Amino acid sequence: MSQGRIIVVGSSHAGAQLCASLRQEGWSEDIVLIGDEPEPPYHHPPLSKTFLTGHATLDDLLIRAPDFYTKQGITLQTGRVTAIHREAHRITMANGSTLAYSKLALCLGARPRRLTLPGIDLPGVHLLRTLADINAIRADLSVTRHAVILGAGYIGLETAASLRKLGIAVTVLEAAERVLARVTAPVVSEFYARVHREEGVTLRTQCSVSAILGAQRVEGVALTSGEIIAADLVIVGIGVIPNSELAADAGLAVDNGIVINAHAVSSDPDIVAAGDCASFTCPRYGRQMRLESVPNAAEHAKVAAATLCGKTKQISALPWFWSDQYDLKLQIAGLNTGYDAVEVIGDPTTGRSFTCLYFRESRLIAADCINSPQEFMRRKMALTESLLTSASAPNPR
Ligand SMILES: Cc1cc2nc3c(=O)[nH]c(=O)nc-3n(C[C@H](O)[C@H](O)[C@H](O)COP(=O)(O)OP(=O)(O)OC[C@H]3O[C@@H](n4cnc5c(N)ncnc54)[C@H](O)[C@@H]3O)c2cc1C
């Protein structure tokens, strides 16, 4: 029986993995991978780390060797998909061309949240998501003595660490009362704030920006308090929003991302979705969520590929994440949302290695492990086992 053509839209972590897994799972006919960035799929995590500091090249970033796609019979196509015609099983590209599919995979990712502020479009103000964004930042580094980063989430703090490595003065401005407020316990926030200050970063929390200042290019950042901070580079890192409009316009169910079931299938049985753009019910935590991480994109993609090849695989992996800043490797096992107690192993006030365990109703639900790879492996394994069982099962602490 003819399988027909699969079109995968979005050529990054999820899209590349989905194509590779399709071949492994036995899809023998056409696979077309369409992405609107000019480069073949590349790793994003190094962008704010080794690529920003100049310790990695584009070749180092590529997810697969350039000849992988040809060898696997995967057609790489550059362009933007602008519409999905579900009844006709066709997509339209920005250049007006159309292409038929038998199955469609949406790996559309997410884009940086933008700020609407006077001066936000001045040269020297950057977002940070793509290789093009980093190349633009790197092009400005020769004239940068003082950088201001808006947002103290993982991306903002990783960027601060990288710019400090390059000897650039860095100020991080955060609206919340602590860094990493959305994602970690206060003890972890305090640890990161201490390390960044030790490394020379000026960290300001609970501050709100009113304008970006400058004549020809950025010269400063104005706070609502009236204070002005000098800056010749500004990087905005205040989170991302899912690219789900293409799906919504086609009438697919969307709720903080493209809604998929346990098999990565959207509300249309011929369309799957994976990665940052997908909203799914995590079986281990029993609630709908959207995650932004490479392991999550890979997990969705593998499940989606199996589903498209007629196999029954379910999204089941324990969510995990990592972040590298200075000499710190943070590895996170599980999700801490809804925690009601923490336990700290080690001393976060002086050293650079400790673990923060998160509990809900005495059950371990997540662990932040800083420079503690063995603790991470131990906790990840324990969580993988315990969170699959019923809520009443014993939980190793
Ligand atoms: C600087 C940075 C550092 C990070 N560090 C880490 C880390 O340390 N650990 C970690 O786990 N995760 C990290 N992440 C997050 C991780 O990179 C993302 O979770 C991952 O890239 C998600 O992959 P994705 O394929 O779902 O989406 P994306 O990587 O966002 O890719 C989606 C692709 O689809 C394209 N696209 C969208 N719409 C269309 C369209 N209509 N037509 C054609 N193409 C389209 C986009 O341009 C993009 O190329 C980091 C991200 C960034 C930006």
The ligand as a Tripos MOL2 file, in Angstrom:
@<TRIPOS>MOLECULE
LIG
   53    58     1     0     0
SMALL
NO_CHARGES

@<TRIPOS>ATOM
      1 C1         19.6450   30.2980   23.1020 C.3       1 LIG1
      2 C2         18.9090   29.0630   23.4920 C.ar      1 LIG1
      3 C3         19.4480   28.2080   24.4380 C.ar      1 LIG1
      4 C4         18.7570   27.0460   24.8060 C.ar      1 LIG1
      5 N1         19.3190   26.2110   25.7210 N.ar      1 LIG1
      6 C5         18.7080   25.0410   26.0120 C.ar      1 LIG1
      7 C6         19.3080   24.1020   26.8930 C.ar      1 LIG1
      8 O1         20.3720   24.3490   27.4470 O.2       1 LIG1
      9 N2         18.6710   22.9200   27.1070 N.ar      1 LIG1
     10 C7         17.4700   22.6120   26.4960 C.ar      1 LIG1
     11 O2         16.9310   21.5130   26.7050 O.2       1 LIG1
     12 N3         16.8660   23.4960   25.6840 N.ar      1 LIG1
     13 C8         17.4510   24.6960   25.4300 C.ar      1 LIG1
     14 N4         16.8520   25.5870   24.5860 N.ar      1 LIG1
     15 C9         15.4900   25.3020   24.0940 C.3       1 LIG1
     16 C10        15.5560   24.4240   22.8550 C.3       1 LIG1
     17 O3         16.4570   24.9460   21.9350 O.3       1 LIG1
     18 C11        14.1580   24.3280   22.2600 C.3       1 LIG1
     19 O4         13.3370   23.6750   23.1880 O.3       1 LIG1
     20 C12        14.2150   23.5530   20.9420 C.3       1 LIG1
     21 O5         14.9070   24.3070   19.9760 O.3       1 LIG1
     22 C13        12.8180   23.2350   20.4600 C.3       1 LIG1
     23 O6         12.9160   22.6310   19.2060 O.3       1 LIG1
     24 P1         11.7020   22.7060   18.1760 P.3       1 LIG1
     25 O7         12.1510   21.9500   16.9750 O.co2     1 LIG1
     26 O8         10.4560   22.3030   18.8520 O.co2     1 LIG1
     27 O9         11.5080   24.2460   17.8500 O.3       1 LIG1
     28 P2         12.4950   25.3550   17.2800 P.3       1 LIG1
     29 O10        13.8920   25.0470   17.6350 O.co2     1 LIG1
     30 O11        11.9120   26.6590   17.6880 O.co2     1 LIG1
     31 O12        12.3560   25.2020   15.7090 O.3       1 LIG1
     32 C14        11.1930   25.4880   14.9850 C.3       1 LIG1
     33 C15        11.5930   25.7930   13.5670 C.3       1 LIG1
     34 O13        10.4220   25.9190   12.7620 O.3       1 LIG1
     35 C16        10.5520   27.0680   11.9270 C.3       1 LIG1
     36 N5          9.2100   27.4880   11.5260 N.ar      1 LIG1
     37 C17         8.2330   28.0080   12.3030 C.ar      1 LIG1
     38 N6          7.1350   28.2760   11.5640 N.ar      1 LIG1
     39 C18         7.4250   27.9050   10.2950 C.ar      1 LIG1
     40 C19         6.6880   27.9350    9.0670 C.ar      1 LIG1
     41 N7          5.4210   28.4040    9.0170 N.pl3     1 LIG1
     42 N8          7.2860   27.4780    7.9470 N.ar      1 LIG1
     43 C20         8.5720   26.9830    8.0040 C.ar      1 LIG1
     44 N9          9.3060   26.9430    9.1280 N.ar      1 LIG1
     45 C21         8.7390   27.3900   10.2550 C.ar      1 LIG1
     46 C22        11.2750   28.0390   12.8520 C.3       1 LIG1
     47 O14        11.8360   29.1180   12.1410 O.3       1 LIG1
     48 C23        12.3270   27.1180   13.4460 C.3       1 LIG1
     49 O15        13.4330   26.9740   12.5940 O.3       1 LIG1
     50 C24        17.5090   26.7540   24.2150 C.ar      1 LIG1
     51 C25        16.9590   27.6320   23.2670 C.ar      1 LIG1
     52 C26        17.6480   28.7630   22.9050 C.ar      1 LIG1
     53 C27        17.0410   29.6960   21.8910 C.3       1 LIG1
@<TRIPOS>BOND
     1     1     2 1
     2     2     3 ar
     3     2    52 ar
     4     3     4 ar
     5     4     5 ar
     6     4    50 ar
     7     5     6 ar
     8     6     7 ar
     9     6    13 1
    10     7     8 2
    11     7     9 ar
    12     9    10 ar
    13    10    11 2
    14    10    12 ar
    15    12    13 ar
    16    13    14 ar
    17    14    15 1
    18    14    50 ar
    19    15    16 1
    20    16    17 1
    21    16    18 1
    22    18    19 1
    23    18    20 1
    24    20    21 1
    25    20    22 1
    26    22    23 1
    27    23    24 1
    28    24    25 2
    29    24    26 1
    30    24    27 1
    31    27    28 1
    32    28    29 2
    33    28    30 1
    34    28    31 1
    35    31    32 1
    36    32    33 1
    37    33    34 1
    38    33    48 1
    39    34    35 1
    40    35    36 1
    41    35    46 1
    42    36    37 ar
    43    36    45 ar
    44    37    38 ar
    45    38    39 ar
    46    39    40 ar
    47    39    45 ar
    48    40    41 1
    49    40    42 ar
    50    42    43 ar
    51    43    44 ar
    52    44    45 ar
    53    46    47 1
    54    46    48 1
    55    48    49 1
    56    50    51 ar
    57    51    52 ar
    58    52    53 1
@<TRIPOS>SUBSTRUCTURE
     1 LIG1         1 GROUP 0 **** ****
